[in-house]
Amino acid sequence: MHAQRVQKLSLTNSHGVTLSVLTLGTTLYEINVPDAEDQPHNLILNYPHSEDYLANPFYVCMAIGRTAGRISKGQFSINGRPVTVPTNEGHNNLHGGPHGFNTVIWDGQFDYSATTPTIAMHHKFTSQDDGFPGDSDVTIHYALTDDNRVKISFTGQSDQFTPFNPTVHTYFNLGDQNSIEEHVLQINSTQRLVLNSEKLPTGEFEDLTNTPYDFEKPTPLKAAINGLQSIPERGLDDVYKVEPTRNDQVIATLTDPKTHRSVTLHSARNGLVVFTANSFTHENVNFKRTGGYGSPYLGVALEAQALPDSMNHPQFGDVMLTPGKPQTHEITYQLSF
C-alpha cells in the first residue's frame, strides 16, 4: 500500500461548500463551509499528511467495514455454520479487523451519471484479503447537493452470505474552538446498549431518562462529560439505539451555538455510536486544525450504523448480505451554517 499514491477528490456546490475524500480508507478529509468572513472552515477533524492516517488508532473520518463495531471473539455463525474472522483488539474483531475498509487504497473516480455528481470509491474485498466469508464488491458514493447535504451511500454485493454493516467514523468539530464541550447534541433515542468491560454488547438495553447519557432533548455535551468523570472513559463512548423519524429518517442533530453551525444526521439503521474523543492525547493525534496536537474532547464521533455484533444478537436485526443481492445503506449530513 505504501507504494500506491493517495489521491484527494473534491466536490464544490454553489454555496461554497467543499467535500473532499481521500482514496486511502475512503477517508472524509474535508467538509468545508464558508465562515463569517467567507473563509473555508472544516467541520471535521483531519490530519496534515496521508501517512498520519496509517498510524491513526482512532479511525479518524475513515470508512469502516465490513462491519462497524466489535465482533465478540471474532466469531459468529451463518446459517448454523461457525465462522471465525481475524481479530485486532485482543481476541475481538474491531471495525472490520486488521484488513478492513480503512486499511486499503480504493479506486476513486468522479461519477457524472446522476443529476448530482458524486465521488465513487470501489474495492473488491476477497475472503483471502480480510478473512470474512465470500468476496465482496463494495462501492461508496459521496455526493454534495446544492441544498448542502453530504450523502454517503454504501453498496455491497457478495458471492456468499457475509455481514455488511459499514459506516464512516466521522469526527465533527463545528466550532472555532478546539473543544466540542459546548456543542449541543440531540439524539432520537431513549435507550443505549449495555456493554461489558470489553465494550461488547450484553444484549440488554438501558433506559436513559435522568442519566448523563440522555440526549432526547438538545443537551450540551459538557453536561454528559461532567456527569461521567467518575467512569474510566470520562466521557461518551456509547451505542445508542436510535429511532429514525418517519418522514426523513433523522436520528441526531449536532449544533455549535456560538457559530450557529449544525449538522443533522439521517440514517435508516438502528444504531448510533457517540464518542467524545476522551482518550485523545498529544502523543497519538496530530490534527491539522490544532497545528499538530491533540487533547480530549477535540471532536465528537457520530457513527450511524446497525447495532454492533448483530450476528451474535439476532434481536438487533439482520446485517447479512445475501449472495447475488446488492444492498445499500445511506448516511446523510444536512449542513447548516
C-alpha positions as CSV (number, residue, x, y, z in Angstrom):
1,M,0.0,0.0,0.0
2,H,2.8,2.4,0.7
3,A,3.9,2.3,-3.0
4,Q,0.4,3.4,-4.1
5,R,-0.4,7.1,-4.5
6,V,-3.1,8.5,-2.3
7,Q,-5.5,10.8,-4.2
8,K,-7.8,13.5,-3.0
9,L,-11.1,14.0,-4.8
10,S,-13.3,17.1,-4.2
11,L,-16.7,18.4,-5.0
12,T,-18.0,22.0,-4.5
13,N,-21.5,23.3,-4.6
14,S,-22.9,26.8,-5.4
15,H,-22.9,27.8,-1.7
16,G,-19.1,27.5,-1.4
17,V,-19.3,24.1,0.4
18,T,-16.5,21.7,-0.4
19,L,-16.4,18.0,0.2
20,S,-13.0,16.2,-0.1
21,V,-12.4,12.4,0.2
22,L,-9.0,10.5,0.2
23,T,-8.7,7.2,-1.6
24,L,-6.8,5.9,1.5
25,G,-9.6,4.3,3.5
26,T,-12.1,6.4,1.6
27,T,-11.4,9.0,4.3
28,L,-13.6,12.1,4.6
29,Y,-10.9,14.7,4.6
30,E,-12.8,18.0,4.4
31,I,-16.3,19.3,4.7
32,N,-15.6,23.0,4.3
33,V,-18.3,25.6,4.8
34,P,-17.8,29.4,4.5
35,D,-17.3,31.2,7.8
36,A,-18.5,34.7,8.7
37,E,-15.6,36.2,6.6
38,D,-16.3,33.8,3.7
39,Q,-13.2,31.7,4.5
40,P,-13.4,27.9,4.5
41,H,-14.0,26.2,7.8
42,N,-13.6,22.4,8.1
43,L,-16.4,20.8,10.1
44,I,-14.5,17.6,10.6
45,L,-11.1,16.6,12.0
46,N,-8.3,15.7,9.6
47,Y,-4.5,15.1,9.6
48,P,-1.9,17.1,7.7
49,H,-0.4,14.1,6.0
50,S,-1.9,10.9,4.5
51,E,0.7,8.8,6.4
52,D,-0.8,10.1,9.6
53,Y,-3.9,8.0,8.9
54,L,-1.9,4.8,8.7
55,A,-0.8,5.2,12.3
56,N,-4.2,6.6,13.4
57,P,-5.6,4.5,16.3
58,F,-8.9,6.3,16.2
59,Y,-10.1,5.6,12.6
60,V,-10.4,9.4,12.2
61,C,-13.1,10.0,9.5
62,M,-12.2,6.7,7.7
63,A,-14.7,4.3,6.2
64,I,-15.4,1.3,8.4
65,G,-16.3,-2.2,7.2
66,R,-17.2,-4.9,6.5
67,T,-18.7,-4.4,10.0
68,A,-18.6,-1.4,12.3
69,G,-18.1,-2.1,15.9
70,R,-16.8,-5.2,17.7
71,I,-17.5,-8.9,17.0
72,S,-17.1,-10.9,20.1
73,K,-14.1,-13.3,19.9
74,G,-14.2,-12.7,16.1
75,Q,-16.8,-15.5,16.0
76,F,-20.4,-15.8,14.7
77,S,-22.5,-18.3,12.7
78,I,-24.1,-18.1,9.3
79,N,-27.0,-20.5,8.7
80,G,-25.7,-22.6,11.6
81,R,-22.1,-22.7,10.2
82,P,-19.5,-21.4,12.6
83,V,-17.3,-18.5,11.2
84,T,-14.1,-17.1,12.6
85,V,-12.7,-13.8,11.4
86,P,-9.3,-12.1,12.2
87,T,-9.1,-10.2,15.5
88,N,-7.3,-6.9,16.1
89,E,-8.4,-5.8,19.5
90,G,-7.4,-8.5,22.0
91,H,-9.5,-11.5,21.0
92,N,-12.2,-9.4,19.4
93,N,-12.7,-8.1,15.8
94,L,-13.0,-4.3,15.7
95,H,-14.2,-2.2,12.7
96,G,-13.7,-4.9,10.1
97,G,-10.4,-6.3,11.6
98,P,-6.8,-5.8,10.6
99,H,-7.6,-5.6,6.9
100,G,-10.8,-3.6,6.9
101,F,-12.1,-0.7,4.7
102,N,-9.8,1.8,6.4
103,T,-6.6,-0.1,5.5
104,V,-6.7,-0.1,1.7
105,I,-6.4,2.4,-1.1
106,W,-9.6,2.4,-3.0
107,D,-10.2,3.1,-6.7
108,G,-11.6,6.6,-6.8
109,Q,-13.2,8.5,-9.6
110,F,-15.9,11.1,-10.3
111,D,-19.3,9.8,-11.4
112,Y,-21.4,12.1,-13.5
113,S,-24.1,9.7,-14.4
114,A,-26.7,11.1,-12.0
115,T,-28.0,14.7,-11.6
116,T,-25.7,15.3,-8.7
117,P,-22.0,14.4,-9.4
118,T,-20.5,12.0,-6.9
119,I,-17.2,10.7,-5.8
120,A,-17.2,6.9,-6.3
121,M,-14.9,4.7,-4.4
122,H,-14.7,1.0,-5.3
123,H,-12.8,-2.0,-3.9
124,K,-13.2,-5.8,-4.0
125,F,-12.6,-7.4,-0.7
126,T,-11.7,-11.1,-1.0
127,S,-12.0,-13.6,1.8
128,Q,-8.3,-14.2,1.4
129,D,-7.6,-10.5,2.0
130,D,-9.8,-9.7,5.0
131,G,-10.8,-13.1,6.4
132,F,-14.6,-12.6,6.1
133,P,-16.7,-15.1,4.2
134,G,-17.1,-14.5,0.4
135,D,-15.7,-12.0,-2.0
136,S,-17.5,-8.6,-1.6
137,D,-17.6,-5.8,-4.2
138,V,-18.1,-2.5,-2.3
139,T,-18.8,0.9,-3.7
140,I,-19.1,4.0,-1.6
141,H,-20.6,7.1,-3.2
142,Y,-20.1,10.6,-1.8
143,A,-22.4,13.4,-3.0
144,L,-22.7,17.1,-2.2
145,T,-26.0,18.6,-3.1
146,D,-26.9,22.2,-3.7
147,D,-29.0,22.2,-0.5
148,N,-25.9,21.5,1.5
149,R,-26.4,17.8,2.1
150,V,-23.5,15.3,2.2
151,K,-24.9,12.0,1.1
152,I,-22.9,8.8,1.6
153,S,-24.1,5.5,0.2
154,F,-22.5,2.1,0.7
155,T,-23.4,-0.6,-1.8
156,G,-22.1,-4.2,-1.2
157,Q,-22.7,-7.4,-3.0
158,S,-21.1,-10.8,-2.3
159,D,-20.9,-14.3,-3.7
160,Q,-21.5,-15.7,-0.2
161,F,-23.5,-14.8,2.9
162,T,-21.4,-12.2,4.8
163,P,-22.1,-9.4,7.2
164,F,-22.3,-5.9,5.9
165,N,-22.6,-3.1,8.4
166,P,-20.5,-0.2,7.1
167,T,-20.1,3.4,8.4
168,V,-17.8,6.4,8.3
169,H,-16.0,7.2,11.6
170,T,-16.6,10.9,11.3
171,Y,-15.3,13.2,14.0
172,F,-17.1,16.6,14.0
173,N,-16.0,19.9,15.5
174,L,-18.3,22.6,14.1
175,G,-16.9,25.5,16.1
176,D,-13.9,27.7,16.1
177,Q,-12.6,26.3,19.4
178,N,-10.6,23.2,20.0
179,S,-13.3,21.6,22.1
180,I,-16.8,20.2,21.5
181,E,-17.9,20.6,25.1
182,E,-20.2,23.5,24.3
183,H,-21.7,21.7,21.3
184,V,-25.4,20.7,21.7
185,L,-26.5,17.2,20.8
186,Q,-30.0,15.8,20.3
187,I,-30.5,12.1,19.6
188,N,-33.7,10.3,18.7
189,S,-33.1,7.7,21.3
190,T,-34.3,6.6,24.8
191,Q,-32.0,3.6,25.2
192,R,-28.4,2.7,24.9
193,L,-26.7,-0.7,24.7
194,V,-25.4,-2.2,27.9
195,L,-21.7,-3.0,27.2
196,N,-19.3,-5.2,29.1
197,S,-15.7,-4.4,30.1
198,E,-14.6,-5.1,26.5
199,K,-17.1,-2.8,25.0
200,L,-19.2,-5.7,23.7
201,P,-23.0,-5.7,23.8
202,T,-24.6,-7.9,26.5
203,G,-27.8,-7.9,24.6
204,E,-29.5,-5.7,27.1
205,F,-30.6,-2.0,26.8
206,E,-30.6,0.7,29.5
207,D,-33.1,3.5,29.8
208,L,-31.5,6.9,29.5
209,T,-34.0,9.0,31.5
210,N,-32.3,11.2,34.1
211,T,-28.8,9.9,33.3
212,P,-25.9,11.8,31.7
213,Y,-26.5,9.8,28.6
214,D,-29.9,11.3,27.9
215,F,-29.9,13.4,24.7
216,E,-33.6,13.0,23.7
217,K,-33.8,16.8,24.2
218,P,-31.0,19.1,22.9
219,T,-28.2,19.0,25.6
220,P,-24.7,20.4,25.8
221,L,-22.1,17.7,25.5
222,K,-20.4,19.3,28.5
223,A,-23.2,18.1,30.8
224,A,-22.6,14.5,29.9
225,I,-18.8,14.8,30.1
226,N,-19.1,16.4,33.5
227,G,-21.5,13.7,34.7
228,L,-19.3,10.9,33.5
229,Q,-16.0,11.9,35.2
230,S,-16.2,9.0,37.6
231,I,-16.1,6.3,35.0
232,P,-12.9,5.2,33.2
233,E,-13.9,6.8,29.9
234,R,-14.6,10.2,31.4
235,G,-17.0,10.9,28.6
236,L,-19.2,9.2,26.0
237,D,-18.2,6.0,24.1
238,D,-21.6,4.5,23.7
239,V,-24.0,2.9,21.3
240,Y,-27.5,4.4,21.1
241,K,-30.5,2.5,19.8
242,V,-32.0,5.2,17.6
243,E,-35.4,5.6,16.1
244,P,-35.3,7.4,12.7
245,T,-38.1,9.9,12.1
246,R,-40.7,8.5,9.7
247,N,-40.5,11.2,7.0
248,D,-36.8,11.9,6.6
249,Q,-35.0,9.4,8.9
250,V,-33.4,11.9,11.2
251,I,-31.5,10.3,14.0
252,A,-29.5,13.2,15.6
253,T,-28.6,16.8,15.3
254,L,-25.3,18.4,16.5
255,T,-25.1,22.2,16.9
256,D,-22.4,24.7,17.8
257,P,-24.4,27.6,19.4
258,K,-21.6,30.1,19.1
259,T,-21.3,29.9,15.3
260,H,-24.8,28.5,14.6
261,R,-23.3,25.7,12.5
262,S,-25.2,22.4,12.7
263,V,-25.3,19.0,11.1
264,T,-28.3,16.8,11.1
265,L,-27.8,13.0,10.6
266,H,-30.1,10.9,8.6
267,S,-30.0,7.1,8.6
268,A,-32.5,4.3,8.3
269,R,-30.5,2.0,10.6
270,N,-31.0,1.5,14.3
271,G,-27.6,2.4,15.8
272,L,-25.5,5.5,16.5
273,V,-22.1,5.4,18.2
274,V,-21.2,8.6,20.1
275,F,-17.5,9.0,21.1
276,T,-16.4,12.3,22.6
277,A,-12.7,11.7,21.9
278,N,-12.0,11.1,25.6
279,S,-8.6,9.4,25.0
280,F,-7.1,11.9,22.5
281,T,-3.7,13.0,23.6
282,H,-0.8,15.0,22.2
283,E,1.1,11.7,21.7
284,N,-1.3,9.9,19.4
285,V,-3.0,12.6,17.4
286,N,-1.7,15.3,15.1
287,F,-4.5,17.3,13.8
288,K,-4.3,20.0,11.1
289,R,-6.7,22.4,12.9
290,T,-4.6,22.4,16.1
291,G,-1.2,22.7,14.4
292,G,-0.2,19.2,15.4
293,Y,-1.5,18.5,18.9
294,G,-4.4,16.6,20.4
295,S,-6.4,16.7,23.5
296,P,-9.6,15.1,24.9
297,Y,-12.9,16.4,23.6
298,L,-11.4,17.8,20.5
299,G,-14.1,16.3,18.4
300,V,-17.2,14.0,18.7
301,A,-17.5,10.9,16.5
302,L,-21.1,10.2,15.3
303,E,-21.2,6.8,13.6
304,A,-24.5,5.8,12.1
305,Q,-24.8,2.0,11.7
306,A,-26.8,-1.0,12.6
307,L,-26.3,-2.1,16.2
308,P,-22.9,-3.9,16.6
309,D,-22.3,-7.6,17.0
310,S,-25.7,-8.2,15.5
311,M,-24.6,-11.6,14.2
312,N,-24.4,-12.7,17.9
313,H,-27.6,-10.9,18.9
314,P,-30.4,-11.7,16.4
315,Q,-32.7,-9.3,18.2
316,F,-30.6,-6.4,17.0
317,G,-31.5,-7.1,13.3
318,D,-30.1,-8.8,10.2
319,V,-26.9,-7.4,8.7
320,M,-26.2,-10.2,6.3
321,L,-25.6,-9.8,2.6
322,T,-27.4,-12.4,0.5
323,P,-25.3,-13.8,-2.4
324,G,-26.1,-12.0,-5.6
325,K,-28.3,-9.4,-4.0
326,P,-26.8,-5.9,-3.7
327,Q,-27.6,-4.0,-0.5
328,T,-27.3,-0.2,0.0
329,H,-27.1,1.8,3.2
330,E,-27.1,5.6,3.3
331,I,-26.0,8.3,5.7
332,T,-26.7,11.9,5.1
333,Y,-25.3,15.0,6.8
334,Q,-27.6,18.1,6.4
335,L,-25.4,21.1,6.9
336,S,-26.4,24.5,8.2
337,F,-24.1,27.5,8.6
